[in-house]
């Protein structure tokens, strides 16, 4: 006989309650562990930036030009490796629903180190400090000083770009694009750092030759342009609408494998091409938007009034008021209009019989 309280039911309910509590505790432990995974990618990005800084410093004391070029090339490769780490930490945190303010601030600090300080130092050492000693000393000192200031502006613009990204809520660019795509407001700092690193890796870390010292002026303009693009309000494609968690065609795996092979095998040219295209994509989008907006707001040309009679007829009637205006019905019986072709009739004989005279002038 079962007691009134129902020991069986009570025991089952208690066991179920304990199992539910253990499941909640296990889920909480797993959730705390999930925060570690995106933080590991952020730590990898910081490590790549630190390695790039040390390699850039080692290039200053390396023996010979070849040794210094090798260190600068390794620094550029480390910055390029940090870009996918930075892209994956936020995506993994969103996929696992483990986003937090701590991870957001840690990611911003990592970006300042890896994509701000490291490429800034790399751009200064490779493009300005490595200028040949044989050139004009005064000119070399001037370029070195201006280059130092421009690299500082790059770092300042990158930090300002990150601060604006963290403080703004759903910022929109001044030149909006397609509604089904998501855009960055201004060039993201990893892309700007990738442009600097890809350029150095494209040259395999070798500095400008003696007779091509003027390339440092172009390098100066490029670093300044990257700083401006970061603090601008122009749109740059973010790629956030791409969702790898959804079902994709299996052919995409082969395409990704080919792209990965090209980037690894021909990294010097492929990375430089990709970075250059991405930088000019934002410039082209802004120019196209300005051109289309100017075209929409430009005044339309005035319409030309339609003439009811040839110009020579109007002038003739104005000069001879005694002459009456001919009957248009009789006029069109013996003359063709300007849009009528003489051979539009079935045959030439019917056309000549239909008209009183040959419409061709006699003074051919």
Phi, psi and omega per residue, in radians:
X1 nan 2.231 -3.087
X2 -1.400 2.316 3.120
X3 -1.081 2.814 -3.071
X4 -1.117 -0.637 -3.137
X5 -1.213 -0.393 -3.124
X6 1.283 1.330 3.137
X7 -1.095 -0.578 -3.129
X8 -1.143 -0.807 3.131
X9 -1.147 -0.700 -3.126
X10 -1.129 -0.699 3.117
X11 -1.143 -0.699 3.118
X12 -1.139 -0.724 3.121
X13 -1.141 -0.676 3.111
X14 -1.160 -0.711 3.107
X15 -1.114 -0.715 3.125
X16 -1.127 -0.682 3.126
X17 -1.142 -0.697 3.114
X18 -1.168 -0.680 3.114
X19 -1.137 -0.674 3.112
X20 -1.155 -0.677 3.109
X21 -1.144 -0.714 3.114
X22 -1.151 -0.640 3.114
X23 -1.144 -0.695 3.115
X24 -1.147 -0.719 3.123
X25 -1.145 -0.704 3.104
X26 -1.126 -0.709 3.109
X27 -1.129 -0.647 3.108
X28 -1.143 -0.708 3.102
X29 -1.144 -0.710 3.110
X30 -1.147 -0.648 3.125
X31 -1.159 -0.669 3.072
X32 -1.159 -0.559 3.098
X33 -1.269 -0.525 3.138
X34 -1.129 -0.483 3.114
X35 -1.159 -0.388 -3.111
X36 -1.262 -0.609 -3.048
X37 -1.096 -0.918 3.078
X38 -1.130 -0.517 3.103
X39 -1.204 -0.522 3.067
X40 -1.140 -0.681 3.083
X41 -1.154 -0.664 3.085
X42 -1.133 -0.711 3.086
X43 -1.117 -0.627 3.064
X44 -1.116 -0.650 3.078
X45 -1.144 -0.722 3.098
X46 -1.128 -0.713 3.113
X47 -1.084 -0.694 3.103
X48 -1.138 -0.688 3.093
X49 -1.148 -0.701 3.104
X50 -1.122 -0.720 3.108
X51 -1.114 -0.680 3.120
X52 -1.131 -0.663 3.124
X53 -1.163 -0.762 3.139
X54 -1.145 -0.675 3.114
X55 -1.180 -0.629 3.108
X56 -1.162 -0.692 3.099
X57 -1.177 -0.683 3.122
X58 -1.128 -0.472 3.134
X59 -1.169 -0.406 3.141
X60 -1.263 -0.489 -3.120
X61 -1.902 0.133 -3.122
X62 -1.250 2.574 -3.127
X63 -1.422 2.072 3.080
X64 1.490 2.865 -3.134
X65 -1.271 -0.537 -3.114
X66 -1.191 -0.732 3.129
X67 -1.121 -0.738 3.098
X68 -1.144 -0.650 3.111
X69 -1.150 -0.644 3.125
X70 -1.144 -0.721 3.109
X71 -1.130 -0.719 3.121
X72 -1.171 -0.607 3.105
X73 -1.173 -0.713 3.087
X74 -1.135 -0.631 3.090
X75 -1.117 -0.725 3.113
X76 -1.145 -0.711 3.123
X77 -1.122 -0.666 3.122
X78 -1.110 -0.692 3.103
X79 -1.153 -0.684 3.098
X80 -1.144 -0.611 3.096
X81 -1.200 -0.508 -3.111
X82 -1.261 -0.362 -3.103
X83 -1.115 -0.869 3.091
X84 -1.123 -0.540 3.072
X85 -1.094 -0.740 -3.137
X86 -1.197 -0.577 3.140
X87 -1.308 -0.504 -3.059
X88 -1.479 -0.501 -3.063
X89 -1.145 -0.766 3.106
X90 -1.219 -0.661 3.130
X91 -1.155 -0.714 3.119
X92 -1.156 -0.682 3.122
X93 -1.118 -0.654 3.112
X94 -1.266 -0.662 3.135
X95 -1.144 -0.672 -3.124
X96 -1.583 -0.003 3.135
X97 1.026 0.784 -3.127
X98 -2.100 0.496 3.116
X99 -1.261 2.544 -3.134
X100 -2.686 2.858 3.102
X101 -1.175 -0.571 3.097
X102 -1.110 -0.800 3.114
X103 -1.126 -0.616 3.110
X104 -1.130 -0.801 -3.141
X105 -1.212 -0.654 3.109
X106 -1.123 -0.680 3.125
X107 -1.149 -0.677 3.121
X108 -1.159 -0.731 3.097
X109 -1.130 -0.649 3.096
X110 -1.141 -0.663 3.134
X111 -1.171 -0.625 3.107
X112 -1.110 -0.686 -3.128
X113 -1.301 -0.902 -2.978
X114 -1.359 -0.706 -3.057
X115 -1.898 0.039 3.074
X116 -1.976 -1.118 -3.079
X117 -1.231 -0.827 -3.068
X118 -1.089 -0.904 3.106
X119 -1.200 -0.510 3.082
X120 -1.096 -0.809 3.109
X121 -1.170 -0.673 3.125
X122 -1.135 -0.738 3.133
X123 -1.124 -0.641 -3.128
X124 -1.248 -0.775 -3.095
X125 -1.209 -0.781 -3.068
X126 -1.312 -0.712 -3.010
X127 -1.609 -0.388 -3.025
X128 -2.190 -0.804 -3.112
X129 -1.220 -0.460 -3.111
X130 -1.565 0.259 3.087
X131 -1.094 2.551 -3.081
X132 -1.118 2.524 3.126
X133 -1.293 -0.285 -3.075
X134 -1.372 -0.236 3.140
X135 -1.310 3.064 -3.125
X136 -1.010 2.141 -3.090
X137 -1.064 -0.699 3.138
X138 -1.138 -0.739 3.124
X139 -1.167 -0.681 3.116
X140 -1.121 -0.732 3.133
X141 -1.153 -0.659 3.125
X142 -1.143 -0.808 3.129
X143 -1.122 -0.645 -3.139
X144 -1.157 -0.707 3.136
X145 -1.198 -0.777 3.123
X146 -1.147 -0.674 3.104
X147 -1.107 -0.665 3.090
X148 -1.098 -0.732 3.141
X149 -1.184 -0.695 -3.139
X150 -1.166 -0.673 3.088
X151 -1.139 -0.630 3.048
X152 -1.123 -0.711 3.095
X153 -1.098 -0.642 3.071
X154 -1.051 -0.796 3.131
X155 -1.127 -0.705 3.129
X156 -1.151 -0.732 3.117
X157 -1.152 -0.648 3.117
X158 -1.147 -0.750 3.094
X159 -1.143 -0.674 3.095
X160 -1.156 -0.646 3.096
X161 -1.080 -0.740 3.122
X162 -1.191 -0.688 3.107
X163 -1.127 -0.695 3.108
X164 -1.171 -0.642 3.140
X165 -1.159 -0.648 -3.126
X166 -1.347 -0.542 -3.058
X167 -1.577 -0.369 -3.093
X168 -1.532 2.561 3.099
X169 -1.964 1.963 3.101
X170 0.956 0.977 3.132
X171 -1.225 2.500 -3.123
X172 -2.063 2.415 3.116
X173 -1.253 2.803 3.138
X174 -1.265 -0.395 3.076
X175 -2.004 1.454 -3.075
X176 -1.108 2.580 3.138
X177 -1.905 -2.523 -3.117
X178 -1.204 2.541 -3.087
X179 -1.255 -0.451 -3.103
X180 -1.520 0.105 3.137
X181 -2.107 2.683 3.101
X182 -1.908 2.474 -3.038
X183 -2.261 2.678 2.954
X184 -1.513 2.503 3.020
X185 -1.557 1.777 -3.021
X186 1.569 2.787 -3.135
X187 -1.229 2.234 3.124
X188 -1.156 2.591 -3.070
X189 -1.150 -0.548 3.051
X190 -1.113 -0.607 3.112
X191 -1.201 -0.686 3.097
X192 -1.132 -0.752 3.081
X193 -1.138 -0.640 3.093
X194 -1.118 -0.596 3.087
X195 -1.127 -0.735 3.106
X196 -1.155 -0.822 -3.111
X197 -1.153 -0.678 -3.137
X198 -1.166 -0.601 3.103
X199 -1.173 -0.762 3.115
X200 -1.140 -0.717 3.125
X201 -1.208 -0.525 3.087
X202 -1.108 -0.576 3.087
X203 -1.629 0.112 -3.133
X204 0.980 0.522 3.067
X205 1.418 -0.051 -3.127
X206 -1.336 2.392 -3.131
X207 -1.325 3.063 -3.134
X208 -1.193 2.398 3.073
X209 -1.136 2.996 -3.069
X210 -1.095 -0.755 -3.067
X211 -1.450 -0.124 3.113
X212 -1.978 0.605 3.133
X213 -1.127 -0.415 -3.121
X214 -1.160 -0.249 3.064
X215 -1.147 -0.363 3.090
X216 -1.142 -0.480 3.074
X217 -1.185 -0.723 3.077
X218 -1.130 -0.684 3.091
X219 -1.114 -0.654 3.082
X220 -1.072 -0.751 3.129
X221 -1.177 -0.633 -3.131
X222 -1.185 -0.746 3.121
X223 -1.115 -0.713 3.089
X224 -1.129 -0.670 3.117
X225 -1.139 -0.686 3.108
X226 -1.112 -0.701 3.079
X227 -1.107 -0.693 3.120
X228 -1.166 -0.723 -3.118
X229 -1.128 -0.539 3.136
X230 -1.205 -0.652 -3.123
X231 -1.626 0.005 3.121
X232 -1.332 2.997 3.088
X233 -1.904 0.456 3.116
X234 -1.438 2.724 -3.076
X235 -1.568 2.463 3.036
X236 -2.327 2.352 -3.084
X237 -1.113 2.326 -3.095
X238 -1.718 -0.490 -3.115
X239 1.315 0.218 -3.118
X240 -1.287 -0.271 3.115
X241 -1.349 -0.167 3.071
X242 -1.339 2.101 -3.087
X243 -2.039 1.876 -3.134
X244 -1.398 -0.181 3.104
X245 -1.347 -0.301 3.097
X246 -1.405 2.906 -3.142
X247 -1.273 2.230 -3.093
X248 -2.090 2.710 3.070
X249 -1.138 2.568 -3.068
X250 -1.212 -0.322 3.084
X251 -1.151 -0.386 3.139
X252 -1.130 -0.521 3.120
X253 -1.120 -0.722 3.110
X254 -1.166 -0.676 3.118
X255 -1.124 -0.768 3.114
X256 -1.117 -0.638 3.106
X257 -1.134 -0.709 3.118
X258 -1.150 -0.764 3.131
X259 -1.099 -0.737 3.125
X260 -1.119 -0.688 3.121
X261 -1.131 -0.743 -3.141
X262 -1.137 -0.720 -3.132
X263 -1.158 -0.571 -3.141
X264 -1.449 -0.770 -3.084
X265 -1.262 -0.747 -3.139
X266 -2.030 0.960 -3.009
X267 -1.157 -0.655 -3.060
X268 -1.099 -0.815 -3.134
X269 -1.428 -0.660 -3.078
X270 -1.196 -0.779 -3.138
X271 -1.148 -0.682 3.111
X272 -1.142 -0.687 3.127
X273 -1.159 -0.774 3.141
X274 -1.108 -0.777 -3.138
X275 -1.133 -0.677 -3.139
X276 -1.186 -0.715 3.125
X277 -1.135 -0.714 -3.140
X278 -1.162 -0.676 3.132
X279 -1.132 -0.787 -3.115
X280 -1.345 -0.248 3.072
X281 -1.147 -0.698 3.085
X282 -1.183 -0.664 3.101
X283 -1.163 -0.739 3.125
X284 -1.154 -0.675 3.122
X285 -1.108 -0.708 3.116
X286 -1.172 -0.744 3.141
X287 -1.147 -0.712 3.130
X288 -1.155 -0.678 3.117
X289 -1.161 -0.730 3.121
X290 -1.129 -0.686 3.137
X291 -1.164 -0.770 3.132
X292 -1.170 -0.642 3.114
X293 -1.184 -0.704 3.104
X294 -1.142 -0.603 3.130
X295 -1.232 -0.636 3.120
X296 -1.212 -0.614 -3.093
X297 -1.585 -0.044 3.129
X298 -1.296 2.462 -3.139
X299 -1.160 2.443 3.132
X300 -1.296 2.553 3.124
X301 -1.152 2.535 -3.132
X302 -1.168 2.476 -3.136
X303 -1.320 2.427 3.125
X304 -1.389 2.224 -3.126
X305 -1.103 2.479 -3.116
X306 -1.344 2.284 3.129
X307 -1.535 2.341 3.083
X308 -1.601 -0.224 3.128
X309 -2.586 2.728 3.102
X310 -1.028 2.723 -3.097
X311 -1.126 -0.677 -3.107
X312 -1.188 -0.477 3.101
X313 -1.222 -0.741 3.123
X314 -1.118 -0.787 3.128
X315 -1.128 -0.613 3.120
X316 -1.177 -0.706 3.135
X317 -1.213 -0.572 3.105
X318 -1.225 -0.637 -3.141
X319 -1.376 -0.468 -3.127
X320 -2.134 1.537 -3.093
X321 -1.250 -0.323 -3.123
X322 -1.312 -0.346 -3.105
X323 -1.401 2.263 3.126
X324 -1.415 2.632 3.117
X325 -1.243 2.272 -3.073
X326 -1.163 2.701 3.082
X327 -1.233 2.167 -3.060
X328 -1.181 -0.524 3.134
X329 -1.168 -0.809 3.080
X330 -1.175 -0.580 -3.132
X331 -1.125 -0.733 -3.098
X332 -1.374 -0.216 3.096
X333 -1.220 -0.684 -3.083
X334 -1.802 0.040 -3.112
X335 -2.361 2.560 3.119
X336 -1.582 2.707 3.062
X337 -1.415 2.997 -3.116
X338 -1.225 -0.420 -3.119
X339 -1.610 -0.121 -3.108
X340 -1.608 2.314 3.141
X341 -1.640 2.456 -3.107
X342 -1.043 -0.499 -3.083
X343 -1.749 0.359 3.075
X344 -1.295 -0.255 3.118
X345 -1.431 3.083 -3.052
X346 -1.205 -0.657 -3.140
X347 -2.593 2.865 -3.126
X348 -1.225 -0.539 3.128
X349 -1.168 -0.750 3.097
X350 -1.096 -0.655 3.133
X351 -1.125 -0.759 3.139
X352 -1.208 -0.590 3.105
X353 -1.255 -0.454 -3.104
X354 -1.348 -0.438 -3.096
X355 -1.882 2.685 -3.134
X356 -1.283 -0.546 -3.072
X357 -2.580 2.880 3.095
X358 -1.218 2.146 -3.102
X359 -1.191 -0.228 -3.126
X360 -1.268 2.437 3.117
X361 -1.189 2.683 -3.099
X362 -1.406 -0.317 -3.063
X363 -1.697 0.855 3.066
X364 -1.194 nan nan
